């Protein structure tokens, strides 16, 4: 643990470096309002902080910059998310009061909202469809052998599946199959589709057999062996890229953000370790050694449904990022719970 004077000096160095991206000298720190000691004392304490691994001096004649250990101390001292500014709070409130429609569009728009609030790359991982319940099912005949199945889920997602039938099927049969399918599925979790019995009873007539044939095709499609994995929406990559000087670093980060599974695993791993902020190598990905990730889960109907986060340089404005992520996660969960 650092004594209060060193802690104050370290906070002043980190705050200044976040603002300027330039090594911070002892003379500048001594002028900070919260630092009430001489330049000589600041210089000695900064040397001690360097020896203890909180600061590093990139060049002999330069000032000092924070290390991962220095940033970690700074973040831990924040004590969690603060209050989002009044303007930003109103922006979030307005966004969620007017957003509607399919969940995919809502989550994509949310990633852009979060990026706009922080000026970093924002990631939103959508809730898995299998845990959602079915709100409505419709079967729409397109041709004699092609039917469109439209599924609306409790999390706002809309799934569309094209059914290719092996025989010509009358529109009345398709409609009857749609009514029966809705009776079987509405109110049940999507994961239970596999257990639905759609076989026609023995000795059933042509219409019942036709209904069963359509139902079988629908259930096979809805069982979703081909269903997409976690949906990932990323906004603000251009804002994130502007925060780095090295082109190679930007290229590597953009490459990672294009890998959906890597992004999902990254957020889940940080949350599983009980962290809300992962700094540099704490992300578990060496390519992100110059980055920090601020993450939070969002809750739908009392259950953790997905996660959101922002990715930026290690010298990010942690207080703003923590506040924005916390507020947006809360409002997104509430919005999805409302349906």
C-alpha positions as CSV (number, residue, x, y, z in Angstrom):
1,X,0.0,0.0,0.0
2,X,1.1,3.6,-0.7
3,X,1.1,6.3,1.8
4,X,-1.3,9.2,1.1
5,X,1.3,11.5,-0.2
6,X,2.6,9.0,-2.8
7,X,-0.9,8.0,-3.7
8,X,-1.8,11.6,-4.4
9,X,1.3,12.1,-6.5
10,X,0.6,8.9,-8.5
11,X,-3.0,10.0,-9.1
12,X,-1.7,13.3,-10.3
13,X,0.7,11.6,-12.7
14,X,-1.9,9.2,-14.1
15,X,-4.5,12.0,-14.5
16,X,-2.1,14.3,-16.4
17,X,-0.8,11.5,-18.6
18,X,-4.3,10.4,-19.5
19,X,-5.0,14.0,-20.6
20,X,-1.8,14.8,-22.5
21,X,-0.2,11.4,-23.5
22,X,3.1,13.1,-22.6
23,X,5.6,11.9,-19.9
24,X,4.9,13.9,-16.7
25,X,7.6,15.8,-14.9
26,X,7.9,16.5,-11.1
27,X,7.6,20.2,-11.6
28,X,4.2,19.8,-13.3
29,X,3.0,17.5,-10.6
30,X,4.0,19.9,-7.9
31,X,1.7,22.5,-9.4
32,X,-1.4,20.2,-9.1
33,X,-3.9,21.6,-6.5
34,X,-4.0,18.4,-4.5
35,X,-0.2,18.1,-4.2
36,X,1.0,20.3,-1.4
37,X,4.7,19.5,-1.3
38,X,7.8,20.9,-3.0
39,X,9.2,19.8,-6.4
40,X,12.1,18.1,-4.7
41,X,9.8,16.0,-2.6
42,X,7.7,15.1,-5.6
43,X,10.8,14.2,-7.5
44,X,11.9,11.9,-4.7
45,X,8.5,10.3,-4.4
46,X,8.3,9.8,-8.2
47,X,11.6,8.0,-8.1
48,X,10.3,5.8,-5.3
49,X,7.1,5.1,-7.2
50,X,9.3,4.1,-10.2
51,X,11.3,1.8,-8.0
52,X,8.1,0.2,-6.7
53,X,6.8,-0.4,-10.3
54,X,4.1,2.2,-10.5
55,X,5.8,4.5,-12.9
56,X,8.4,4.2,-15.6
57,X,10.7,6.7,-17.2
58,X,10.8,6.2,-21.0
59,X,13.9,8.3,-21.5
60,X,16.6,9.5,-19.1
61,X,15.7,13.2,-19.5
62,X,11.9,12.6,-19.8
63,X,9.2,12.6,-17.2
64,X,7.4,9.5,-16.1
65,X,4.4,7.5,-17.3
66,X,2.2,5.0,-15.5
67,X,2.7,1.3,-15.7
68,X,0.0,-1.3,-15.6
69,X,0.5,-1.4,-11.8
70,X,0.1,2.4,-11.7
71,X,-3.1,2.3,-13.7
72,X,-4.5,-0.6,-11.5
73,X,-3.9,1.4,-8.4
74,X,-5.6,4.5,-10.0
75,X,-8.6,2.4,-11.1
76,X,-9.0,0.7,-7.7
77,X,-8.9,4.1,-6.0
78,X,-11.9,5.2,-8.1
79,X,-14.0,2.7,-6.2
80,X,-16.3,1.8,-9.2
81,X,-18.5,3.8,-11.5
82,X,-19.2,7.4,-10.7
83,X,-22.0,9.6,-12.0
84,X,-22.4,10.2,-15.7
85,X,-22.6,13.8,-16.7
86,X,-26.0,15.5,-17.0
87,X,-25.7,15.9,-20.8
88,X,-24.6,12.2,-21.3
89,X,-27.3,11.0,-18.9
90,X,-30.0,12.8,-21.0
91,X,-28.5,11.4,-24.2
92,X,-28.8,7.9,-22.8
93,X,-32.4,8.5,-21.5
94,X,-33.5,9.9,-24.9
95,X,-31.9,7.0,-26.8
96,X,-33.7,4.3,-24.8
97,X,-37.0,6.2,-24.8
98,X,-37.1,6.2,-28.6
99,X,-35.4,2.9,-29.6
100,X,-37.6,0.1,-30.7
101,X,-37.8,-2.6,-33.2
102,X,-35.7,-5.7,-33.7
103,X,-33.1,-6.5,-31.1
104,X,-30.3,-6.7,-33.6
105,X,-30.8,-3.1,-34.6
106,X,-31.2,-2.0,-31.0
107,X,-27.9,-3.6,-30.0
108,X,-26.1,-2.2,-33.0
109,X,-27.4,1.3,-32.1
110,X,-26.4,0.8,-28.5
111,X,-22.8,0.0,-29.5
112,X,-22.8,3.3,-31.4
113,X,-24.3,5.2,-28.4
114,X,-21.7,3.8,-26.0
115,X,-18.9,4.6,-28.4
116,X,-20.2,8.2,-28.8
117,X,-20.2,8.6,-25.0
118,X,-16.7,7.4,-24.5
119,X,-14.8,7.9,-27.8
120,X,-13.6,4.3,-27.6
121,X,-14.6,1.1,-29.4
122,X,-17.8,-0.2,-27.9
123,X,-18.8,-3.9,-27.9
124,X,-22.3,-5.2,-27.2
125,X,-22.8,-9.0,-26.9
126,X,-26.4,-10.0,-27.5
127,X,-28.4,-12.4,-25.3
128,X,-28.5,-16.0,-26.4
129,X,-31.8,-16.7,-28.2
130,X,-32.2,-20.1,-26.6
131,X,-33.0,-18.6,-23.2
132,X,-35.7,-16.4,-24.6
133,X,-39.4,-17.4,-24.6
134,X,-41.5,-17.5,-27.8
135,X,-43.9,-14.6,-28.0
136,X,-45.5,-15.4,-31.4
137,X,-45.1,-17.7,-34.4
138,X,-46.4,-17.2,-37.9
139,X,-46.3,-19.5,-40.9
140,X,-46.6,-17.5,-44.2
141,X,-47.1,-19.5,-47.4
142,X,-45.0,-18.1,-50.2
143,X,-45.5,-20.8,-52.9
144,X,-47.1,-24.2,-52.9
145,X,-43.8,-25.7,-51.5
146,X,-42.2,-22.7,-49.7
147,X,-43.3,-21.4,-46.3
148,X,-41.8,-18.5,-44.3
149,X,-41.7,-19.1,-40.5
150,X,-41.5,-15.9,-38.4
151,X,-40.6,-16.2,-34.8
152,X,-40.8,-13.3,-32.3
153,X,-38.9,-13.8,-29.0
154,X,-39.2,-12.2,-25.6
155,X,-35.8,-10.6,-25.9
156,X,-37.0,-8.7,-28.9
157,X,-35.3,-10.9,-31.5
158,X,-37.1,-11.8,-34.7
159,X,-36.1,-15.0,-36.5
160,X,-37.1,-15.9,-40.0
161,X,-36.7,-19.3,-41.5
162,X,-37.6,-20.5,-45.0
163,X,-39.2,-24.0,-45.0
164,X,-38.9,-26.1,-48.2
165,X,-41.7,-28.6,-48.3
166,X,-41.5,-31.9,-50.3
167,X,-45.1,-31.7,-51.5
168,X,-47.5,-29.1,-52.7
169,X,-49.4,-27.8,-49.7
170,X,-52.6,-25.9,-49.5
171,X,-52.7,-22.5,-47.9
172,X,-55.4,-23.6,-45.4
173,X,-53.1,-26.5,-44.2
174,X,-50.2,-24.0,-43.7
175,X,-52.5,-21.7,-41.7
176,X,-53.8,-24.6,-39.6
177,X,-50.2,-25.7,-39.0
178,X,-49.4,-22.1,-37.9
179,X,-52.2,-22.0,-35.4
180,X,-51.1,-25.4,-33.9
181,X,-47.4,-24.4,-33.8
182,X,-48.3,-21.2,-31.9
183,X,-50.3,-23.2,-29.4
184,X,-47.3,-25.5,-28.9
185,X,-44.6,-22.9,-28.6
186,X,-45.9,-19.5,-27.4
187,X,-44.7,-18.9,-23.8
188,X,-42.1,-21.7,-23.9
189,X,-38.3,-21.2,-24.0
190,X,-36.9,-21.5,-27.5
191,X,-34.6,-24.3,-26.2
192,X,-37.7,-26.5,-25.7
193,X,-38.6,-26.6,-29.4
194,X,-36.7,-29.8,-29.8
195,X,-39.1,-31.6,-27.4
196,X,-42.3,-30.6,-29.2
197,X,-44.3,-33.5,-30.6
198,X,-45.7,-32.7,-34.0
199,X,-46.4,-36.2,-35.4
200,X,-49.9,-36.9,-36.8
201,X,-51.9,-39.5,-34.9
202,X,-52.1,-42.9,-36.5
203,X,-54.8,-43.1,-39.1
204,X,-55.0,-39.3,-39.5
205,X,-56.6,-37.9,-42.6
206,X,-54.9,-36.0,-45.4
207,X,-55.3,-32.6,-43.8
208,X,-53.9,-33.7,-40.4
209,X,-51.0,-35.5,-42.2
210,X,-50.3,-32.3,-44.2
211,X,-50.3,-30.2,-41.0
212,X,-47.9,-32.6,-39.4
213,X,-45.6,-32.4,-42.4
214,X,-45.5,-28.6,-42.2
215,X,-45.0,-28.7,-38.4
216,X,-42.1,-31.1,-38.8
217,X,-40.4,-28.9,-41.3
218,X,-40.9,-25.9,-39.0
219,X,-39.6,-27.6,-35.9
220,X,-36.5,-28.9,-37.7
221,X,-35.7,-25.3,-38.8
222,X,-36.4,-23.8,-35.4
223,X,-34.3,-26.3,-33.5
224,X,-31.5,-24.2,-34.9
225,X,-28.5,-26.5,-35.3
226,X,-27.5,-23.8,-37.8
227,X,-28.5,-20.9,-35.5
228,X,-25.8,-18.2,-35.3
229,X,-23.6,-18.0,-32.2
230,X,-23.6,-15.0,-29.9
231,X,-24.3,-11.8,-31.7
232,X,-21.6,-9.2,-31.3
233,X,-22.0,-5.5,-32.3
234,X,-19.1,-3.2,-32.4
235,X,-19.2,0.6,-32.8
236,X,-16.6,3.3,-32.9
237,X,-13.6,1.5,-34.2
238,X,-12.4,4.7,-35.9
239,X,-12.6,6.6,-32.6
240,X,-10.5,3.8,-31.0
241,X,-8.0,3.8,-33.8
242,X,-7.4,7.6,-33.3
243,X,-6.3,7.0,-29.7
244,X,-3.2,5.0,-30.8
245,X,0.0,6.3,-32.5
246,X,1.3,3.0,-33.8
247,X,-0.3,1.7,-37.0
248,X,0.7,-1.8,-36.2
249,X,-1.1,-1.7,-32.8
250,X,-4.3,-0.4,-34.5
251,X,-4.2,-3.1,-37.2
252,X,-3.8,-5.8,-34.6
253,X,-6.7,-4.5,-32.4
254,X,-9.0,-4.2,-35.5
255,X,-8.1,-7.8,-36.4
256,X,-9.1,-9.0,-33.0
257,X,-12.4,-7.1,-33.0
258,X,-13.3,-8.8,-36.3
259,X,-13.1,-12.2,-34.5
260,X,-16.5,-12.6,-32.9
261,X,-15.6,-15.6,-30.7
262,X,-12.5,-13.9,-29.4
263,X,-14.4,-10.8,-28.5
264,X,-17.1,-12.7,-26.6
265,X,-14.5,-14.8,-24.8
266,X,-12.6,-11.7,-23.9
267,X,-15.6,-10.0,-22.2
268,X,-16.7,-13.2,-20.5
269,X,-13.3,-14.0,-19.1
270,X,-12.9,-10.5,-17.6
271,X,-16.3,-10.8,-15.9
272,X,-15.6,-14.3,-14.8
273,X,-12.6,-13.1,-12.9
274,X,-14.7,-10.6,-11.1
275,X,-13.2,-7.6,-12.9
276,X,-14.9,-4.5,-14.3
277,X,-11.7,-3.2,-15.8
278,X,-8.9,-5.2,-17.4
279,X,-5.7,-3.3,-18.0
280,X,-3.0,-4.3,-20.6
281,X,-2.0,-7.9,-20.1
282,X,-4.8,-8.4,-17.6
283,X,-7.0,-8.8,-20.7
284,X,-5.3,-12.1,-21.3
285,X,-4.5,-11.2,-24.9
286,X,-0.9,-10.1,-25.6
287,X,-2.0,-8.1,-28.6
288,X,-4.0,-5.9,-26.3
289,X,-1.1,-5.0,-24.0
290,X,-1.6,-1.3,-24.8
291,X,-5.3,-1.4,-24.2
292,X,-7.8,-1.4,-21.4
293,X,-11.2,-3.0,-21.4
294,X,-14.1,-1.8,-19.2
295,X,-17.0,-4.3,-19.1
296,X,-20.4,-4.9,-17.4
297,X,-23.1,-7.5,-17.7
298,X,-26.7,-6.4,-18.4
299,X,-29.6,-8.2,-16.8
300,X,-32.9,-9.1,-18.4
301,X,-35.8,-10.3,-16.2
302,X,-33.4,-10.9,-13.3
303,X,-30.9,-13.0,-15.3
304,X,-27.6,-12.0,-16.8
305,X,-28.3,-11.9,-20.5
306,X,-25.3,-10.4,-22.2
307,X,-22.4,-8.0,-21.7
308,X,-21.2,-4.6,-23.0
309,X,-17.8,-3.0,-22.9
310,X,-15.5,-0.4,-24.2
311,X,-11.9,-0.9,-25.5
312,X,-9.4,1.9,-25.6
313,X,-5.8,2.7,-24.7
314,X,-4.5,2.1,-21.2
315,X,-4.5,5.9,-20.7
316,X,-8.3,5.9,-21.1
317,X,-10.6,8.1,-19.0
318,X,-11.5,5.3,-16.7
319,X,-14.0,7.3,-14.6
320,X,-16.0,8.3,-17.7
321,X,-15.8,4.8,-19.3
322,X,-16.9,3.1,-16.0
323,X,-19.9,5.5,-15.6
324,X,-21.0,5.2,-19.3
325,X,-20.8,1.4,-19.3
326,X,-22.7,1.1,-16.0
327,X,-25.5,3.4,-17.1
328,X,-25.9,1.9,-20.6
329,X,-25.9,-1.6,-19.2
330,X,-28.6,-0.8,-16.7
331,X,-30.8,1.0,-19.3
332,X,-30.3,-1.7,-21.9
333,X,-31.3,-4.4,-19.4
334,X,-34.4,-2.5,-18.4
335,X,-35.4,-1.8,-22.0
336,X,-35.1,-5.5,-23.0
337,X,-37.0,-6.6,-19.8
338,X,-39.9,-4.4,-20.9
339,X,-40.0,-6.2,-24.2
